[in-house]
Amino acid sequence: MLVVQRDCALLAKLIAFAFVRRKDSMVFANPEEKCWKLMGIATSLCLILPLFATLVFCGVSCRGNSGSEESVRNTTEIRTPQLEKLPVPSFGKAPELNKIFQQRKSVRAFSNREVGWDDISLILWAGLGFKRSDDSSIVVSEATRPAPSAGRIYGLRIYVLSDGKLRLYVPEEHALLLVEEQLDTEALATAAYHQSFMAKAPCIFIITSVIEEYQAFYRERGERYVYIDTGHVAQNMLLEAEALGLGAVPIGAFDDEEVGQILGLSEKEQPVYIIPVGHYE
Ligand SMILES: Cc1cc2nc3c(=O)[nH]c(=O)nc-3n(C[C@H](O)[C@H](O)[C@H](O)COP(=O)(O)O)c2cc1C
């Protein structure tokens, strides 16, 4: 719109200039009168032309658009009338990562085979672990992790439900804390609006958050950051699972209260995302 107004103002100036040249022979009572009249003409043109251009622009927009190029043109305004083709994505520049992106998909059918603790360890590390040395043997930074987090709050927790037991991941120790000796995966699937395939997953990760931890820093924006952080952590876990040759799916449809009760969460802690993981059927 700014472009249209700018162009119209320019046009108005040109017309006023032409007018001056043509009417130079006109006799004005004094130079001040001439100046005021010309400014009046120019101002009128500045007001009328943008209005006219807006009407024409709206008319064109409302006529409807079918092609993708047409819709892009309407959203990016007049400045980019043509699509600029990008180079074909060259997977060769980061082949391993791009292969994982290509392969990732949601998997909802799993074999009975257990997910090994080595794999669980890597998936948890990718989610909330700390950066390690190249051979992964030692933690090299207590501050930085594979996933980003707003203000480095990392106010998320990951529970693991495997071999019928519920455990909480403790990133500082890269260890698990037994929370529940026996937990029914069927109950979790029921709380997820009867997504029965979940009950067959040999391993289920549940990401929870305490919104107050984010709100203490970010006030009302804190809630938004919980979900953004959760997305980063979950994506890391999904891609790690994919890289390990495992199938996984992110689950967002469940009854918060019911899941909270099943996991024995306090009122402040809410489940945000569930990720069943397993070997392909
Ligand atoms: C926020 C979110 C919530 C989701 N919730 C569910 C869910 O409750 N059940 C399910 O089977 N899939 C769920 N999915 C997975 C999507 O259905 C899946 O990612 C989408 O269909 C794209 O397919 P793809 O992952 O195979 O590329 C969810 C995905 C996201 C991002």
The ligand as an SDF file (V2000), in Angstrom:
LIG
                    3D

 31 33  0  0  0  0  0  0  0  0999 V2000
    0.5350  -30.8120   17.6700 C   0  0  0  0  0  0  0  0  0  0  0  0
    0.3260  -32.1880   17.0600 C   0  0  0  0  0  0  0  0  0  0  0  0
   -0.5820  -33.0390   17.6370 C   0  0  0  0  0  0  0  0  0  0  0  0
   -0.7490  -34.3200   17.1040 C   0  0  0  0  0  0  0  0  0  0  0  0
   -1.6110  -35.1800   17.7150 N   0  0  0  0  0  0  0  0  0  0  0  0
   -1.7630  -36.4120   17.2070 C   0  0  0  0  0  0  0  0  0  0  0  0
   -2.6330  -37.3420   17.8480 C   0  0  0  0  0  0  0  0  0  0  0  0
   -3.2490  -37.0510   18.8760 O   0  0  0  0  0  0  0  0  0  0  0  0
   -2.7430  -38.5780   17.3050 N   0  0  0  0  0  0  0  0  0  0  0  0
   -2.0650  -38.9640   16.1910 C   0  0  0  0  0  0  0  0  0  0  0  0
   -2.2160  -40.0920   15.7670 O   0  0  0  0  0  0  0  0  0  0  0  0
   -1.2250  -38.0920   15.5550 N   0  0  0  0  0  0  0  0  0  0  0  0
   -1.0490  -36.8420   16.0510 C   0  0  0  0  0  0  0  0  0  0  0  0
   -0.1920  -35.9720   15.4340 N   0  0  0  0  0  0  0  0  0  0  0  0
    0.5800  -36.3940   14.2540 C   0  0  0  0  0  0  0  0  0  0  0  0
    0.0150  -35.7780   12.9750 C   0  0  0  0  0  0  0  0  0  0  0  0
   -1.2030  -36.3810   12.6630 O   0  0  0  0  0  0  0  0  0  0  0  0
    1.0490  -35.9800   11.8550 C   0  0  0  0  0  0  0  0  0  0  0  0
    2.2450  -35.3470   12.2080 O   0  0  0  0  0  0  0  0  0  0  0  0
    0.5330  -35.3900   10.5510 C   0  0  0  0  0  0  0  0  0  0  0  0
   -0.5560  -36.1360   10.0670 O   0  0  0  0  0  0  0  0  0  0  0  0
    1.6120  -35.3550    9.4860 C   0  0  0  0  0  0  0  0  0  0  0  0
    2.0310  -36.6780    9.1920 O   0  0  0  0  0  0  0  0  0  0  0  0
    3.5510  -37.1270    9.3520 P   0  0  0  0  0  0  0  0  0  0  0  0
    3.9670  -36.8610   10.7760 O   0  0  0  0  0  0  0  0  0  0  0  0
    3.5600  -38.5970    9.0080 O   0  0  0  0  0  0  0  0  0  0  0  0
    4.3580  -36.3100    8.3980 O   0  0  0  0  0  0  0  0  0  0  0  0
   -0.0080  -34.7140   15.9710 C   0  0  0  0  0  0  0  0  0  0  0  0
    0.9160  -33.8280   15.4060 C   0  0  0  0  0  0  0  0  0  0  0  0
    1.0970  -32.5980   15.9610 C   0  0  0  0  0  0  0  0  0  0  0  0
    2.1320  -31.6790   15.3620 C   0  0  0  0  0  0  0  0  0  0  0  0
  1  2  1  0
  2  3  1  0
  2 30  2  0
  3  4  2  0
  4  5  1  0
  4 28  1  0
  5  6  2  0
  6  7  1  0
  6 13  1  0
  7  8  2  0
  7  9  1  0
  9 10  1  0
 10 11  2  0
 10 12  1  0
 12 13  2  0
 13 14  1  0
 14 15  1  0
 14 28  1  0
 15 16  1  0
 16 17  1  0
 16 18  1  0
 18 19  1  0
 18 20  1  0
 20 21  1  0
 20 22  1  0
 22 23  1  0
 23 24  1  0
 24 25  2  0
 24 26  1  0
 24 27  1  0
 28 29  2  0
 29 30  1  0
 30 31  1  0
M  END
$$$$
